[in-house]
Amino acid sequence: QVQLVESGGGLVQPGGSLRLSCAASGMIFSINAMGWYRQPPGKQRELVASISRLGRTNYADSVKGRFTISRDNAKNTVYLQMNSLKPEDTAVYYCKTVVASDDYWGQGTQVTVSS
């Protein structure tokens, strides 16, 4: 059974940084693309960043230059380094993958950017 477990969320002031982690199990991590999504309060879930099995990355325009997605295949973990955080980055952040055409999501981690 594929499981994704996010960690690293919290409360941070504007301009601050956080690093999210997503630990995967029950899958061959190295051959799967991984993605980070977020759902702000009262809004739809949106793609933040993705990384292919070969390390190719893709970012939402709103986070380009501030967020960095990376993966450590030895640790079955994908990361999201978030710098220069803004109040509009406040959301629940989710990790996602697709295995055999099925979507798998983590439980989410709350990120709140506020002074």
C-alpha positions as CSV (number, residue, x, y, z in Angstrom):
1,Q,0.0,0.0,0.0
2,V,1.4,3.4,-1.1
3,Q,1.7,5.8,1.8
4,L,2.9,9.4,1.7
5,V,3.6,11.3,5.0
6,E,4.3,15.0,4.9
7,S,6.1,16.9,7.7
8,G,7.7,20.3,8.2
9,G,4.7,22.7,8.2
10,G,4.2,25.4,10.8
11,L,3.8,29.1,11.5
12,V,6.4,31.4,9.9
13,Q,6.6,35.2,9.5
14,P,6.5,36.8,6.1
15,G,9.9,36.5,4.4
16,G,10.8,33.4,6.3
17,S,11.6,29.9,5.2
18,L,10.3,26.3,5.7
19,R,11.3,23.0,4.3
20,L,8.6,20.4,3.8
21,S,9.3,16.7,3.5
22,C,7.3,13.8,2.1
23,A,8.3,10.3,3.0
24,A,7.0,7.6,0.6
25,S,6.6,3.9,1.2
26,G,5.0,1.0,-0.5
27,M,6.2,2.0,-4.0
28,I,9.3,2.1,-6.1
29,F,10.0,5.7,-5.3
30,S,12.8,6.2,-7.9
31,I,10.6,5.6,-10.9
32,N,7.7,7.8,-10.0
33,A,7.2,11.5,-10.5
34,M,6.3,13.4,-7.3
35,G,4.3,16.6,-6.8
36,W,3.5,19.2,-4.1
37,Y,0.1,20.7,-4.1
38,R,-1.6,23.2,-1.8
39,Q,-5.1,24.2,-0.9
40,P,-5.5,27.7,0.5
41,P,-8.6,28.4,2.8
42,G,-11.7,28.4,0.7
43,K,-9.9,27.7,-2.5
44,Q,-9.3,24.8,-4.8
45,R,-6.2,22.6,-4.6
46,E,-3.4,23.7,-7.0
47,L,-0.1,22.4,-8.2
48,V,2.9,24.0,-6.6
49,A,5.8,22.0,-8.0
50,S,6.6,18.7,-9.5
51,I,9.7,16.6,-10.1
52,S,10.1,13.8,-12.6
53,R,11.9,10.5,-11.9
54,L,14.9,12.0,-13.8
55,G,14.8,15.2,-11.7
56,R,13.1,17.5,-14.2
57,T,11.2,20.2,-12.2
58,N,8.1,22.3,-12.9
59,Y,6.8,25.2,-10.8
60,A,3.7,27.3,-10.6
61,D,4.4,30.9,-11.6
62,S,3.5,32.1,-8.2
63,V,6.4,30.3,-6.5
64,K,9.1,30.4,-9.2
65,G,12.3,31.7,-7.8
66,R,11.2,31.2,-4.2
67,F,10.4,27.4,-3.9
68,T,12.6,24.5,-4.8
69,I,11.5,20.9,-5.1
70,S,14.1,18.1,-4.8
71,R,14.1,14.4,-4.2
72,D,16.4,11.9,-2.4
73,N,15.8,8.5,-3.9
74,A,18.0,6.8,-1.3
75,K,15.6,8.1,1.4
76,N,12.4,7.8,-0.6
77,T,11.7,11.4,0.2
78,V,10.7,14.5,-1.7
79,Y,11.3,18.0,-0.4
80,L,9.9,21.5,-0.9
81,Q,12.2,24.3,0.2
82,M,10.1,27.4,0.6
83,N,11.9,30.8,0.9
84,S,10.6,34.4,1.0
85,L,7.3,33.2,2.1
86,K,4.2,35.4,1.7
87,P,0.9,35.4,3.5
88,E,-0.7,34.1,0.3
89,D,1.4,31.0,0.6
90,T,-0.8,30.0,3.6
91,A,-2.4,26.7,2.8
92,V,-2.5,23.0,3.5
93,Y,0.4,21.4,1.5
94,Y,0.0,17.9,0.1
95,C,2.3,15.5,-1.5
96,K,1.1,13.4,-4.4
97,T,2.2,10.6,-6.7
98,V,0.6,8.4,-9.3
99,V,1.2,4.7,-9.2
100,A,-0.3,2.4,-11.8
101,S,-2.7,5.1,-12.8
102,D,-4.0,5.6,-9.3
103,D,-3.5,8.9,-7.4
104,Y,-2.0,8.8,-3.9
105,W,-2.1,11.8,-1.5
106,G,-0.6,12.4,1.8
107,Q,-2.6,13.7,4.7
108,G,-1.3,17.3,4.3
109,T,0.7,19.7,6.4
110,Q,-0.4,23.2,7.4
111,V,1.7,26.2,6.4
112,T,0.7,29.5,7.9
113,V,2.5,32.7,7.0
114,S,1.6,35.5,9.3
115,S,3.2,38.2,11.5
